[in-house]
Amino acid sequence: MSSSAQTLLRSDLSQTALLGEHVEILSGFAFDASLFSDTDGIPLIRIRDVVRGYTETRYRGAYEEKYLVQPGDLLVGMDGDFNRALWTSEPALLNQRVCRVTAQAQTLDQRYLYHFLPYPLMDIWHQTPFATVKHLSAKSIKSIRIPLPPIAEQQRIAAILDKADELRAKRRQAIAHLDALTHSIFHSMFGSPSPTSAELAIEDLAASPKGAIRTGPFGSQLLTSEFTDDGVAVLGIDNAVTNTFAWAQRRYISEEKYDQLRRYRVWPGDLLITIMGTLGRCAVVPRDVPKAINTKHLCCITLNRDLVVPEWLHAYFLQSETARSYLRQTTKGAIMGGLNMGIIKNMPVSVPPLALQQTFANRVAAVERLNETHRKHLAELDALFASLQSRAFKGEL
């Protein structure tokens, strides 16, 4: 295609059309929840399954064929974050609060639509009031205006974005393989009980009997109104929820307030465990952490380094079936799921010799260095993709 022809096609992106005139939208059916099953029947897509691309729910009743979703169909979650995704698993039924959006092939390319939708859906999300959960309607989707150049130009744009997205997918796949390698290292070294391991509890591994296992300040000790723009960092669930330490929302208190709360100080090498919300996620505090305290929904453990290596205990907490089974059983049946200090302190730990723990930590550190390189490259690819996406629908690609 000549440059002049490309310029002509790009100028057409200023022409928009109502999405409802170029798509078919099928809203999910309210299937009878009493017929849901974990094992029997046909797979059923619920709103939580849209992004992850698979379902663990099955339906044992009768259904109309039109509600059967095929791999590659474009789905939109109608509650919460208004996510869109292509279904990647086996054929499954479309449950309520999920819709399928199908482009009319003569005028709208399905891949072009897939790449375009996040922008208007985010705009609708920001404009939608909510009490507990935001709701999206099919009418709102139909009212979206979409740039509609000729189908060949749509396909050209989609192909460029597909290629960039493919690079991101490969990088995420490499990261997933490295995560699996860490799990493999742990289970190859500690999967079978060792006669040299000591059977202890978490509280036996703490640095001292008092204050080494602690939650953050409660109630009036730390008010949201006391947060400042800088000062002493305040760590919360979001810093450990991904099972690795990460800076998310930045919160600070003044030095004066810290003087009142210094007993909640977090130190490098401490193990953080989420005890409310997403339970049992954990992270090791890095060496370069600034002065910080933890909040009430985060348990912080300062460890006895003569007994345990933090990175090993972190892996044990996440990967040992003994540890995970203990947490499942002790929190089961609670009115509001939560881990208390007694549950954490009493968690059994089969502790191998310190030298073996350090060998494991060294191997994992080597994997983590490689993983960090991949994460940096993924961040760069994400930024590139966002730029391409923005330019694509402004007619600048």
Number of C-alpha atoms within 10 A of each C-alpha: 5 7 8 9 10 12 13 12 18 21 14 15 20 14 11 13 14 15 20 19 13 19 20 14 18 16 20 21 16 10 17 12 10 9 13 18 16 11 12 12 15 20 25 24 28 20 23 15 17 23 16 13 16 19 18 12 18 19 23 17 13 11 13 8 8 10 18 17 22 16 13 14 16 22 28 27 24 22 17 15 16 20 19 22 21 19 23 16 15 14 18 22 23 26 19 16 19 27 25 23 23 19 21 13 11 9 16 22 21 21 18 23 21 19 19 18 17 17 13 15 20 14 11 18 18 11 10 12 11 10 5 7 10 17 17 20 13 17 10 13 21 17 13 17 15 21 20 23 22 16 16 13 18 24 17 13 22 22 14 16 19 16 12 18 17 12 15 20 14 12 18 16 13 15 20 12 13 18 15 11 14 19 16 14 14 20 15 10 15 19 13 8 11 13 7 10 14 13 11 14 16 17 22 17 24 21 18 13 10 9 14 19 24 21 23 22 18 11 7 7 11 18 11 10 7 12 18 14 11 12 18 21 23 22 25 24 24 18 25 25 20 13 19 16 18 16 11 12 10 15 18 20 22 15 13 10 16 21 9 11 16 13 14 22 17 25 20 15 19 24 25 32 29 26 22 18 14 15 19 23 23 27 27 25 22 15 10 8 13 13 15 20 24 23 19 20 22 28 26 29 27 21 23 16 13 9 17 20 21 24 22 22 24 21 21 20 21 16 17 20 12 14 16 15 10 16 18 12 9 16 16 11 9 9 7 10 15 19 22 15 14 9 15 21 16 14 18 17 21 18 24 20 13 16 11 15 21 16 13 20 19 14 13 22 14 10 15 16 11 13 18 12 11 18 16 11 15 19 13 13 18 16 12 15 20 14 12 18 22 15 13 22 21 14 17 13 16
